[in-house]
Every structure is written in C-alpha cells, then in structure tokens.
Amino acid sequence: PAGTEAEVDCMALMKKTQEILNTYRVFPFIDSTQIPAYTSVPRYNRKLGIFSANHLEDYSNCVESMILSLFCCLAYDPSDFTYKTDHMGSVSPSLKEFFSPENQPFDTTKANFQKKWCKVVADLKEPNISYCNDRNELDCGIINMLMVIAEIVNISKEEKDKILGFSERLKEKQGSLENSLSKDIQEYTKMLLKRLSKTENVEIQFSKLKSNMGTSGRYDISGRIDILFEQDGIKNTIVLGISTGHSTIDMEPTVMDFEDDRMEKVSEIAGICKDRTKFVENLFAAYLAYEIRNISPPEENEEFMKEQVRTTIENKFADINRLLLIKKISNFNYKKNLVSCSIIYTMDQDLSPDDPLIRFTSNIIGSTELGNFHIQMQILPSVVFADLQTNSKLSYPNIKLSEHSYTRVVEAAPCRFLFECILDCDVDILMKWIRFYIYDFICYRSNEVFIYHLEDDSINKKICKHIFKDGTMKYADIIDDLIVQRHGTNQNNALSIVHFIWLIYLCVEETPNIELIKANLDAIPEIGSISRSYMSHIETMAKLVSQAIQTLSELKNQICKDENDIERFDSFIKIFAAIG
C-alpha cells in the first residue's frame, strides 16, 4: 500500500537525518533549549528514601538544575554519546546510579529527570552544605557549589577541608574577598572541574566575582563562570551565573573550526519531502524543520518565531498552536521571548482577557517560577509595559506585584529581544515605551531623573534611527516635552545629553539630514555643560566622534545662518574636539 511505502521511506530518511545530526554530537546539548530548565521539585528525605507528597513543600531548584547541567557536561562521553562517571573516581552511589547505563538515554528537558537528580544532591549528610529549607533547596554560591560537588564525587578529606577553608577565610574577613582568596578559589575550581570532565580540553574563566551573604547568614561568592569544552575542533561554552538567591546556566552558540555542512545535508532531505501528501510525510517534514532550527543560528530562530507570531495574529489566533512547534516550550528563554513578542505585537489591538492570545500567554507565564524575582524581572517587563496586569480588563488577574516588585521589574536591564520587538512595530509603540520610562514610571522613583534607555549606548542608536526616520523633529519634540514636564530644574542637563547623542548619530548617517542636525544642535540648551562623560553614551565612541566632527565642519556654512549661529557652532566644536 502507498501509506506503508511512505512510512518505510520516511523511516529511512529519518535514520539518515539522525546520522547527519550525530556527525558533530560532541556535547550533550545542541543549544540552550536542551539544558534542564529549573522547575518545582518535591522535598526529598534521604534517610527514608522518599519524596514528600505535600506539593506545598515543593521548591524551585535553580541551583540543583545548574549543577545537574554542569554534571551532564562533565560526564558526557562524545565517543559513544553516553554519560560516564568512572573517570571521576569513587563517586557517591546516588550519582553513579543516576548516570548508570540502564538509565540512559534520557530526555534532559523532562521534569522527572530533575526529580531524580534530587536523590543525588538533596538532604546530603555533609553539615557544611547550605540549604534554604530543611536540607532541601541548595543555597547559592560558588563555595557551596564546590561543597556539593565534593560530597557527591567523594573527594578526599584534604580537599573538602580546603573548600571549607575558603568559607572560613571569607568569614574571618567579614565577607571581604581578597585577591589571594579569589585566586585560590578560581585555581581550585578549575583544577576540580577539569579533573571531573570526560572531555579533556576544557578552559574555565571567572568574572564579576564578589562576596555576598546567603540566606543562611553565611558568606559565599557570586559571579560568572564560563566553561569551554573543545572536542574535535568544536567549541561549546556554558555560562554559570551565580548571584544572591538565584543561579542560572546558559549555553552560547557552538563554534566550529570548519564549515558545518549539517544544515545543507538536512535541507537536501527536506527538499526530497517537499509537497508530499501523506500524513506521515507531512509529520516528517515538520520534524525536519524542527531539527533544522535546532542547528540554525539563534538570530534566525528568533526571526522565524517573530514571523510565526505575526502569522498567528494575522489569522486572528485560529492557528495559535503553531507557536508550540517552533521550540520546546519547556525552555525558559523561549517562553520569555514568545510572551514578549506576542504582547508587544498586539499592543495596538483591544484584546479581552478571553482572547486566545491572552489565555495562551497567561498559561506560559503561569508555568514559570513567578515566586522568584529573577524570573519576574525577565518574563514580566512586556506585561507591565503594556499595563495588562492593572488595566480595567485585568488580562492577567493573578499577577499581583507590590510597588517594590513593580519597580524592580521595570528597572531591569532592557531585554535585547523585547526592544527589537518594539522596533518592529509602528513608531507609536516606541513612543509609548519612552513615555512609560520618562513620564509614567518616574512616579515610582520619587521624581528622579530616569532617561536611562535614551542614554544606553546598546540601544540609543536604534532609537535615534526610529524616531527620525520620517525626517522630522515630531517625535523628538514629544520626548522633549516629556523631559521638561518631569525633570523640572534638571531638564537642561537631560535635554543636553539626549540631543548630543542624537546629533552624533545623525552626523554619521550615510546621507546626513542637515535640518535635523541643525535642529538637534539648537536643542542643546547648555553647550558649556557638555563633558567627557557624555561620550560614554555613544556606540563605538572614538570612530563616530571623529566622523561627526568632520561632518559638522563640512556643513558649517549650511548650518550657521548668522553670527550667533557661528559663535555657538564654534563653541560646540571646540568643546567637542577637546573631549572627543
């Protein structure tokens, strides 16, 4: 029968596809979507060997999942795609069982995978390991992480004493992290992780290390640890982010020393399956598309997701399930981006709480660990910006933020993806965003000056390009009015900074708009207040400043209409050249 032939054909092609994908499978994760995303897990009693049935006792396992992901990298054997602990020495029985051959292969994204990990790291007998709640929920900190690793791999007493010594030295200095202690912790951590890694070529770098006090009142170290695993010319890097109260792990895009031909080969197979009519053939085509996205650059995946959201909106959400086929919905970064994109793209629509998109995003938001303020700061900015948790329709009635939590969410560093979604929309959405920060949000900041996003050199060039794309000062004048209304006696300083930034960017356009350049130069109220500190707000400062000075000098005769213009222009160029 034709159906059977199609199934056999697809099975053969699927086998070939898997062989292609396995060609460079030197790491346990293809990308960050396969890293165990932290979730809620039940309390574990090691003595009784049972989990609590009381879900009110469940806790968020951010530290546990970070250590789990790290051990997946350390135990992975690229020669046969399995996990091993033999090279680690006489590890604990629970760790050995977790990575035992009979328990493999496993899906690293499943919640049950993390529940089983609790048997390895929860309720450990070592009293110096710090937990947040009755020997469950590991406390954050690099030293505490080292103590957990030491316990589950059964390192020598001398090494355990060395780790404990780090904690004692930090306590003796009342939390002051001296260079000698920082160096000792880094060197030991590098030595330990390299020794435990099945992959031999490992590079480890530390940054942003500082001392802080954990929930139990003990001192520990927070910071960032970049760990690069290199195998057969393929480099995979994971990033451990350890802060007070939260820990994360992310994966950077894979780097190869040679051309990756997997995309081309899988695309050839996808071409064979194009325009097939059988159900199994269409299903296989969807699988191929998913695998191609897994090995595509992150920016291509983001753009594809945006296109799918736009299509869903155009179809009035009738095919909203298409958004579940892009990436694994268990991945937090995908959840965050999907929520942000969906909300920003529909800000011009009057959606009710019963609209499919609101229900869809509400379910996604509800599936995250909203009790953790780090999660709030990442997934709620679009909700707060669109005012969907306080408006008359109350689209998300269960999101109740205190004034302090609200402020923390809004003050979070702007997510690059969220900002790109705003720029994808009509300029009115960008103006609403700017108004929100300059005019509305300032009410929560006791009238402090808050034009951070207009000063931020990572995004202000794009803002400038967006508000002047119609060739007029229309939107710049609106922003000026907002600054004047809110910044009172400090308005001249704020206006000077903003128009100085815009002036520089306008001067380096391929075709400079003379009228806009003159208007922004005239809009700087206090030329004499311009200082070197202004330069920190300019993207690629040195290159742009010299180019801007050259452009202004060439346009002097067109910009200056009278003696007053010439005097003001010369003063600006003199100050500009001195600080540039």
Secondary structure by P-SEA (a helix, b strand, c coil): caaaaaaaaaaaaaaaaaaaaacccccccccccccccbbbbccccccccccccccccccccaaaaaaaaaaaaaacccccccccccccccccaaaaaaacccccccccccaaaaaaaccccccccccccccccccccccccaaaaaaaaaaaacccaaaaaaaaaaaaaaaaacccccaaaaaaaaaaaaaaaaaaccccbbbbbbcbbbbbbccccccbbbbbbbbbbbcccbbbbbbbbbccccccccccccccccccaaaaaaaaaaaaacccccaaaaaaaaaaaaaaaaaccaaaaaaaaaaaaaaaaaaccccccccccccccccaaaaaaaaaaaaaaacccccccccaaaaaaaaaaaacccccaaaaacccaaaaaaccccccccccccccccaaaaaaaaaccccaaaaaaaaaccaaaaaaaaaaaacccccccccccccccccccccaaaaaaaaaccccaaaaaaaaaaaaaccccaaaaaaaaaaaaaaaaaaacccccaaaaaaaaaaccccccccccccccccccaaaaaaaaaaaaaacccccccaaaaaaaaaaaaaaaaac
